Amino acid sequence: MTRGGRTKDRSTPERRCIATGNSGETDPMIRFVAGPGGVIVPDLAEKLPGRGIWLTAGRAHFATAVKKRAFARGAKAPVSVPDDLADQVEALLLRRVQDMLALARKAGLTHMGFDTVKGRLKSGPVAALIEASDGSEPQRAKLRPMAGDAPVLAALDHQELGLAFGRDNVIHAALDAGGLTDQVLREVSRLSAMRDLQVVAGPDMRSATE
């Protein structure tokens, strides 16, 4: 199972991270390309033309790549790396997560509110338990054991979740399988890495730095 709680698909292509030198599936990585003028730009959708440069999500990996001048080696050409590149990626990932959660809500795959989520967890397994990073710890602690092996996603605060679900704020939510669920799990996993958080599954459900 991958870091975001998804099942590995060994048919997916592998890429080499320019910071760690490790090769693996692209799920935890961010793709970059050299744009006009040789400026490095993130390609989260992995659709931009040009030579792909792959970096494992995480601010420490960004710092390592810059220090090693790994973007230029990956591009095989002189490049310019924006000082706020990591901030750009985090902001883009946040927007992608919010957009995908909004689509999942419209598709009827989400459940919101403490009592609603509690009832959903009692009825059977979910694809993920979603909790605001700044929500009530006692309430969060009551729901986590009910989630079983489902990943616990706590990368967004209550206002960020609220924007995703079309409300002022959201503290508790659950995500069913289907539709965009796998993609939501990947994007939240990458956003968590950029925010130095870990997506955790199973009985030991803590958000912790790696």
Backbone bond lengths (Angstrom), bond angles and torsions (degrees), N, CA, C in turn:
res aa  C-N    CA-C-N  psi(-1)  N-CA   C-N-CA  omega(-1)  CA-C   N-CA-C  phi
1 M - - - 1.462 - - 1.522 109.65 -
2 T 1.306 117.26 140.87 1.452 120.94 -179.02 1.507 110.90 -79.61
3 R 1.339 116.02 172.04 1.445 122.20 -177.33 1.523 112.23 -57.71
4 G 1.330 118.43 -33.97 1.448 121.60 -179.06 1.516 113.36 -84.37
5 G 1.344 118.02 6.90 1.438 120.45 178.12 1.519 114.10 91.04
6 R 1.328 117.04 7.21 1.458 120.15 -177.54 1.520 110.65 -95.95
7 T 1.325 116.20 153.80 1.454 121.35 178.42 1.521 110.45 -75.08
8 K 1.326 115.88 136.48 1.461 119.67 179.71 1.518 111.17 -66.15
9 D 1.298 115.34 140.14 1.463 122.11 173.56 1.518 107.05 -117.41
10 R 1.318 115.21 104.43 1.462 119.82 -174.31 1.524 113.04 -71.06
11 S 1.329 116.89 -5.07 1.457 119.58 177.25 1.524 111.51 -84.98
12 T 1.335 117.69 -8.81 1.453 120.40 -178.63 1.524 109.80 -74.37
13 P 1.341 117.52 148.77 1.463 120.19 -178.40 1.522 111.86 -69.05
14 E 1.311 115.52 155.06 1.459 121.40 176.41 1.526 109.32 -109.79
15 R 1.320 115.42 147.83 1.458 121.71 178.17 1.527 109.02 -133.36
16 R 1.314 115.56 163.16 1.470 121.36 -177.82 1.518 109.52 -103.94
17 C 1.330 116.62 126.96 1.462 121.83 178.13 1.519 109.71 -75.26
18 I 1.328 116.92 129.85 1.462 120.26 -176.63 1.528 112.32 -72.99
19 A 1.337 117.67 -16.57 1.470 120.23 -179.49 1.515 111.82 -91.45
20 T 1.332 116.36 -47.43 1.463 120.10 -175.56 1.521 113.15 -91.24
21 G 1.332 115.70 -22.99 1.459 119.51 -175.86 1.514 113.10 80.09
22 N 1.330 117.10 -0.03 1.458 120.98 -178.80 1.531 110.56 -85.65
23 S 1.327 115.60 144.08 1.455 121.25 175.56 1.514 109.54 -103.05
24 G 1.322 116.37 145.55 1.455 119.86 179.75 1.511 110.73 -179.45
25 E 1.321 115.47 -173.54 1.449 121.10 178.00 1.527 110.38 -63.37
26 T 1.300 115.59 155.78 1.467 120.35 -174.47 1.525 113.67 -83.79
27 D 1.330 118.48 -5.83 1.466 120.30 -176.70 1.526 113.90 -49.86
28 P 1.330 120.01 -46.68 1.463 119.47 -178.37 1.527 114.36 -87.52
29 M 1.325 117.25 6.35 1.464 120.57 -173.00 1.523 112.73 -106.49
30 I 1.322 115.35 160.01 1.454 123.77 173.52 1.533 107.75 -112.88
31 R 1.320 116.26 134.28 1.460 120.45 176.20 1.522 109.43 -94.16
32 F 1.321 116.02 138.50 1.465 123.17 175.99 1.519 108.72 -127.07
33 V 1.314 115.40 156.23 1.457 121.28 171.35 1.521 107.83 -136.52
34 A 1.323 115.60 160.68 1.460 120.89 173.68 1.515 107.78 -85.93
35 G 1.335 116.82 116.59 1.448 121.73 -178.99 1.520 111.43 -88.05
36 P 1.324 116.87 -163.02 1.473 121.00 178.07 1.523 111.20 -55.86
37 G 1.322 115.01 135.78 1.458 119.57 -179.48 1.511 113.93 74.43
38 G 1.327 116.29 9.62 1.462 119.92 178.69 1.519 113.47 77.31
39 V 1.328 118.41 14.78 1.464 121.34 179.52 1.531 109.43 -78.82
40 I 1.321 116.47 129.79 1.452 121.60 179.39 1.528 109.70 -72.94
41 V 1.335 115.47 127.20 1.459 120.25 179.03 1.522 109.19 -126.96
42 P 1.343 117.60 143.22 1.469 120.32 177.93 1.514 111.25 -75.02
43 D 1.322 116.16 143.94 1.459 122.87 178.60 1.524 108.11 -127.08
44 L 1.342 116.33 75.45 1.453 120.50 -174.32 1.520 112.72 -65.53
45 A 1.327 116.39 -31.31 1.469 120.27 179.14 1.522 111.85 -81.66
46 E 1.336 117.23 -9.37 1.467 123.40 176.81 1.522 111.83 59.12
47 K 1.327 114.98 44.97 1.462 120.54 -178.62 1.523 113.55 -125.30
48 L 1.334 118.76 -11.57 1.453 120.32 -176.27 1.529 110.92 -69.14
49 P 1.327 117.42 144.62 1.466 120.11 178.11 1.527 110.62 -71.83
50 G 1.285 115.48 156.56 1.460 120.27 177.78 1.513 112.04 116.70
51 R 1.303 114.57 170.80 1.459 121.13 -179.11 1.522 109.72 -69.57
52 G 1.327 116.45 123.45 1.457 120.53 -178.61 1.518 112.19 -76.14
53 I 1.318 115.64 136.28 1.461 123.40 176.08 1.516 106.28 -119.02
54 W 1.325 117.90 121.94 1.461 121.61 -170.72 1.527 111.03 -111.00
55 L 1.326 114.90 133.94 1.465 121.06 -178.66 1.522 108.80 -138.08
56 T 1.307 117.25 130.12 1.458 121.33 176.80 1.524 109.85 -64.19
57 A 1.339 116.85 132.87 1.459 121.35 -178.74 1.530 110.70 -60.44
58 G 1.321 116.23 141.17 1.460 121.74 -179.05 1.512 109.89 139.49
59 R 1.312 116.70 132.90 1.464 119.57 -175.34 1.527 112.73 -64.80
60 A 1.312 116.81 -31.37 1.463 118.99 177.31 1.528 110.68 -64.47
61 H 1.327 116.81 -36.81 1.460 120.09 178.67 1.530 110.79 -69.03
62 F 1.329 117.52 -35.97 1.459 120.72 176.10 1.527 109.82 -61.66
63 A 1.338 116.07 -46.56 1.460 120.32 -179.15 1.523 110.98 -61.44
64 T 1.332 116.59 -40.94 1.463 120.79 178.91 1.522 110.73 -64.21
65 A 1.333 116.52 -43.53 1.464 120.19 -178.97 1.519 111.92 -63.04
66 V 1.328 116.28 -40.05 1.467 119.56 178.63 1.521 110.41 -67.68
67 K 1.323 116.45 -44.50 1.464 120.80 -178.87 1.525 111.33 -61.14
68 K 1.319 117.31 -39.06 1.462 122.57 -179.09 1.528 113.06 -84.19
69 R 1.339 116.21 -2.98 1.467 120.89 -174.14 1.520 110.84 53.81
70 A 1.340 113.70 40.56 1.457 120.30 -174.28 1.520 112.51 -74.69
71 F 1.327 118.00 -24.04 1.463 118.91 178.80 1.527 110.81 -64.49
72 A 1.318 116.68 -40.59 1.462 120.16 178.95 1.526 110.70 -65.60
73 R 1.324 116.80 -40.80 1.458 119.31 178.47 1.524 110.78 -65.73
74 G 1.332 116.14 -38.61 1.452 119.84 179.26 1.515 112.10 -66.35
75 A 1.328 115.71 -36.64 1.469 120.33 179.78 1.521 112.28 -82.28
76 K 1.335 116.02 -16.21 1.466 122.34 -175.29 1.527 110.71 56.49
77 A 1.342 113.94 39.01 1.468 120.44 -179.29 1.522 108.31 -166.48
78 P 1.339 117.46 158.65 1.475 119.62 174.83 1.523 110.13 -62.73
79 V 1.325 117.08 136.44 1.461 120.77 -179.54 1.521 109.40 -137.78
80 S 1.322 114.86 164.60 1.456 122.32 174.59 1.528 108.14 -117.05
81 V 1.332 116.01 126.08 1.467 120.75 -178.44 1.522 109.19 -105.92
82 P 1.322 119.77 114.75 1.470 121.36 179.42 1.521 111.64 -58.54
83 D 1.329 116.13 141.51 1.458 120.58 179.69 1.527 112.28 -61.30
84 D 1.332 116.62 -29.51 1.463 120.93 -177.16 1.527 112.38 -100.96
85 L 1.324 117.52 25.79 1.464 120.05 -175.29 1.532 111.63 -59.43
86 A 1.322 117.89 -43.30 1.464 120.43 179.45 1.525 110.98 -63.23
87 D 1.333 116.99 -39.83 1.468 120.53 177.43 1.528 110.63 -64.47
88 Q 1.330 116.69 -39.56 1.465 120.51 177.13 1.526 110.83 -58.61
89 V 1.324 115.13 -46.54 1.460 120.02 -177.69 1.527 110.54 -64.12
90 E 1.320 117.11 -43.86 1.468 119.72 179.88 1.530 111.06 -60.78
91 A 1.333 116.42 -44.44 1.466 120.48 -179.96 1.522 111.53 -63.96
92 L 1.337 116.89 -40.81 1.459 120.74 179.01 1.528 111.35 -66.49
93 L 1.325 116.63 -40.39 1.457 120.26 178.49 1.527 111.11 -65.20
94 L 1.330 116.74 -41.17 1.458 120.31 177.72 1.523 110.51 -58.39
95 R 1.327 116.11 -45.80 1.461 120.02 -179.65 1.529 110.86 -63.77
96 R 1.323 116.86 -40.94 1.470 120.03 179.10 1.525 110.42 -63.27
97 V 1.316 117.81 -43.25 1.467 121.16 179.15 1.521 110.05 -61.52
98 Q 1.333 116.50 -46.31 1.460 119.99 -179.13 1.527 111.44 -63.14
99 D 1.319 117.25 -42.54 1.460 121.03 179.74 1.531 111.11 -63.50
100 M 1.334 116.67 -41.59 1.460 119.99 -178.49 1.521 111.88 -71.10
101 L 1.332 117.08 -37.13 1.462 119.87 176.08 1.530 110.37 -64.91
102 A 1.331 116.13 -37.07 1.463 119.75 177.62 1.525 110.47 -62.81
103 L 1.322 117.15 -42.37 1.459 120.86 177.93 1.528 111.33 -66.91
104 A 1.326 116.72 -38.24 1.465 120.54 177.70 1.528 110.39 -64.54
105 R 1.327 116.41 -37.29 1.472 120.41 177.54 1.524 109.87 -63.20
106 K 1.320 116.81 -45.33 1.465 120.51 -179.69 1.530 111.45 -64.11
107 A 1.334 115.62 -28.46 1.467 120.26 179.37 1.523 112.20 -84.23
108 G 1.330 117.51 0.20 1.455 121.57 178.44 1.517 114.41 77.24
109 L 1.335 117.10 23.35 1.463 121.31 -177.28 1.527 113.69 -96.46
110 T 1.321 118.15 -2.41 1.459 120.78 -176.62 1.527 111.53 -117.96
111 H 1.326 114.57 156.83 1.458 122.88 177.47 1.525 106.93 -135.20
112 M 1.330 117.62 135.55 1.464 121.38 -174.00 1.518 111.20 -126.09
113 G 1.340 115.68 150.30 1.453 121.50 177.36 1.514 111.45 97.01
114 F 1.330 116.64 143.92 1.467 120.98 -174.84 1.523 112.29 -56.87
115 D 1.333 117.56 -52.02 1.459 120.62 -176.38 1.527 111.72 -66.56
116 T 1.345 116.15 -39.79 1.466 120.10 179.26 1.524 110.71 -64.51
117 V 1.326 116.42 -44.90 1.470 120.52 179.70 1.528 110.40 -65.59
118 K 1.318 116.02 -41.17 1.469 119.52 178.43 1.518 110.73 -59.44
119 G 1.324 116.58 -44.17 1.457 120.12 178.36 1.517 112.21 -64.58
120 R 1.323 116.28 -39.27 1.475 119.89 178.84 1.521 110.73 -64.98
121 L 1.318 117.91 -40.95 1.459 121.17 179.97 1.523 111.38 -65.68
122 K 1.315 116.89 -32.91 1.463 120.58 178.11 1.523 111.70 -69.41
123 S 1.327 116.57 -26.67 1.458 120.23 -174.78 1.525 113.66 -82.38
124 G 1.334 117.64 -15.67 1.455 119.55 179.56 1.517 112.37 154.10
125 P 1.335 117.48 177.38 1.465 121.63 -176.33 1.530 112.61 -63.28
126 V 1.322 114.89 149.69 1.455 121.80 174.10 1.525 108.55 -119.58
127 A 1.324 116.43 165.52 1.461 120.16 178.27 1.517 111.05 -76.87
128 A 1.339 116.67 -30.93 1.468 120.24 179.66 1.522 109.83 -164.69
129 L 1.305 115.82 148.35 1.463 123.68 169.92 1.519 106.45 -101.05
130 I 1.322 116.15 129.13 1.467 121.28 -178.54 1.516 108.28 -112.87
131 E 1.329 117.05 129.32 1.455 120.67 178.68 1.519 109.98 -137.39
132 A 1.330 115.68 142.54 1.461 120.07 177.84 1.525 109.25 -67.36
133 S 1.314 116.10 137.21 1.457 120.55 -177.94 1.523 112.20 -63.97
134 D 1.334 116.94 -22.92 1.460 120.80 -179.14 1.526 111.32 -111.75
135 G 1.323 117.17 23.36 1.454 121.13 179.82 1.525 111.91 -80.63
136 S 1.328 114.83 176.65 1.462 121.75 -179.65 1.526 110.40 -65.44
137 E 1.319 116.61 119.80 1.454 120.72 -178.60 1.530 112.22 -64.10
138 P 1.337 120.77 -41.60 1.463 119.64 178.14 1.526 112.71 -59.60
139 Q 1.345 117.65 -41.59 1.459 119.78 178.42 1.520 111.32 -68.45
140 R 1.319 116.81 -40.81 1.469 119.95 179.08 1.525 109.81 -62.01
141 A 1.343 116.18 -39.36 1.462 120.83 -178.61 1.528 111.76 -65.97
142 K 1.328 117.58 -27.63 1.460 120.73 178.75 1.522 112.03 -72.95
143 L 1.331 116.62 -32.99 1.460 120.01 -176.16 1.524 113.26 -86.14
144 R 1.318 117.85 -31.94 1.466 120.12 -173.87 1.525 113.40 -56.88
145 P 1.351 119.16 -47.33 1.471 117.65 -178.93 1.522 113.11 -62.61
146 M 1.335 117.14 -23.51 1.457 120.89 -179.57 1.522 112.30 -78.02
147 A 1.337 116.73 -13.68 1.464 120.95 -176.20 1.519 113.18 -80.80
148 G 1.326 117.14 -9.13 1.456 120.04 179.15 1.512 112.05 62.01
149 D 1.330 116.42 -128.47 1.459 121.57 -178.67 1.524 113.20 -90.86
150 A 1.320 117.23 4.21 1.464 119.79 -179.19 1.525 110.17 -67.50
151 P 1.337 118.10 141.58 1.463 120.23 177.26 1.526 110.78 -64.50
152 V 1.320 115.12 146.35 1.462 121.52 176.59 1.524 107.78 -104.78
153 L 1.326 116.55 118.77 1.455 122.59 -175.78 1.522 108.92 -102.61
154 A 1.326 116.92 114.49 1.464 120.40 -177.04 1.519 110.75 -133.93
155 A 1.323 116.29 41.90 1.465 120.80 -176.52 1.518 113.07 -89.64
156 L 1.360 118.11 -14.95 1.459 121.78 -175.67 1.520 110.28 -113.71
157 D 1.324 117.50 147.14 1.458 120.18 175.23 1.528 109.45 -85.39
158 H 1.336 116.79 179.21 1.462 120.01 -172.19 1.530 112.51 -65.72
159 Q 1.322 117.49 -32.18 1.458 119.86 178.61 1.522 111.49 -73.97
160 E 1.327 116.82 -40.40 1.469 120.69 178.23 1.523 110.95 -64.00
161 L 1.331 116.84 -39.70 1.455 120.12 175.85 1.523 110.87 -67.45
162 G 1.331 115.63 -38.71 1.457 119.77 178.44 1.517 111.84 -58.18
163 L 1.322 117.17 -43.46 1.462 121.01 178.09 1.527 111.26 -61.41
164 A 1.325 116.09 -38.08 1.462 120.12 -179.91 1.527 111.41 -66.10
165 F 1.333 116.41 -35.84 1.461 120.91 -174.67 1.524 113.52 -101.10
166 G 1.333 117.01 7.67 1.451 119.95 176.98 1.504 114.21 72.06
167 R 1.339 117.39 29.75 1.457 122.25 179.28 1.527 109.17 -131.20
168 D 1.349 115.14 169.52 1.465 118.73 178.60 1.514 110.84 -64.37
169 N 1.314 117.01 -41.06 1.465 120.61 177.49 1.520 109.08 -159.16
170 V 1.316 115.10 153.12 1.463 122.64 176.73 1.520 107.53 -137.59
171 I 1.324 115.57 132.92 1.468 120.41 179.89 1.520 111.51 -104.79
172 H 1.327 116.46 -43.09 1.465 121.53 -175.52 1.517 110.40 -125.12
173 A 1.334 115.98 137.88 1.456 121.12 175.80 1.522 108.65 -153.97
174 A 1.314 114.76 161.08 1.464 120.72 175.29 1.516 107.87 -133.54
175 L 1.318 115.79 150.59 1.459 122.04 -176.81 1.519 109.49 -122.98
176 D 1.330 115.68 125.34 1.458 120.57 176.61 1.527 110.55 -85.13
177 A 1.317 115.68 161.88 1.460 120.92 177.15 1.519 110.46 -73.15
178 G 1.341 115.53 154.02 1.451 120.75 176.32 1.508 112.18 117.60
179 G 1.319 115.95 163.16 1.460 120.66 175.81 1.516 113.22 57.28
180 L 1.331 114.71 -122.74 1.467 121.62 -176.04 1.523 113.50 -85.63
181 T 1.319 117.86 5.96 1.462 120.11 -170.78 1.525 113.04 -55.79
182 D 1.323 117.59 -46.86 1.466 119.92 -179.42 1.524 111.07 -59.92
183 Q 1.324 116.67 -40.56 1.459 120.06 -179.95 1.532 111.10 -68.87
184 V 1.331 116.84 -37.52 1.471 119.78 175.87 1.525 110.16 -59.53
185 L 1.324 116.42 -44.41 1.460 120.47 -179.61 1.531 111.39 -61.60
186 R 1.320 116.12 -40.22 1.466 118.75 179.29 1.529 111.07 -65.62
187 E 1.331 116.24 -46.70 1.463 119.44 -176.31 1.525 111.41 -66.67
188 V 1.332 117.27 -39.38 1.466 119.55 177.65 1.523 110.42 -65.63
189 S 1.330 116.80 -37.37 1.464 120.13 178.14 1.519 110.85 -62.53
190 R 1.346 116.70 -42.71 1.464 119.87 179.36 1.535 110.97 -69.04
191 L 1.334 116.90 -39.79 1.470 119.66 176.82 1.516 110.60 -64.09
192 S 1.318 117.27 -40.82 1.467 120.80 177.76 1.521 110.78 -58.69
193 A 1.329 116.17 -41.87 1.462 120.22 179.13 1.524 111.15 -63.29
194 M 1.327 117.09 -39.21 1.463 120.20 179.07 1.519 111.54 -68.83
195 R 1.329 116.73 -23.70 1.464 121.14 179.13 1.532 111.49 -101.37
196 D 1.342 115.86 14.70 1.466 121.95 178.44 1.521 112.56 57.29
197 L 1.327 115.51 39.16 1.452 122.35 175.90 1.515 108.83 -117.33
198 Q 1.329 115.29 165.40 1.455 120.73 -178.77 1.524 108.94 -124.89
199 V 1.325 116.89 133.63 1.457 120.97 171.65 1.518 107.39 -79.95
200 V 1.337 116.71 121.59 1.459 121.25 -173.56 1.518 109.89 -116.70
201 A 1.322 116.05 140.42 1.454 121.29 175.94 1.520 109.14 -126.04
202 G 1.303 115.69 154.31 1.448 120.28 177.27 1.512 112.00 95.62
203 P 1.337 117.35 -169.03 1.466 121.04 -174.08 1.515 113.97 -68.53
204 D 1.345 118.05 -24.90 1.463 120.90 -179.12 1.519 108.28 -92.73
205 M 1.326 117.56 80.76 1.456 122.27 -171.10 1.509 111.54 -102.37
206 R 1.303 115.77 79.27 1.433 120.42 177.60 1.517 108.18 -116.90
207 S 1.346 118.11 150.92 1.447 122.03 166.75 1.514 106.49 -95.59
208 A 1.314 117.21 120.48 1.447 119.33 -173.48 1.507 110.15 -140.85
209 T 1.295 115.99 155.02 1.451 119.90 175.00 1.501 108.58 -74.70
210 E 1.327 115.52 150.68 1.466 119.99 -179.12 1.520 109.86 -90.62
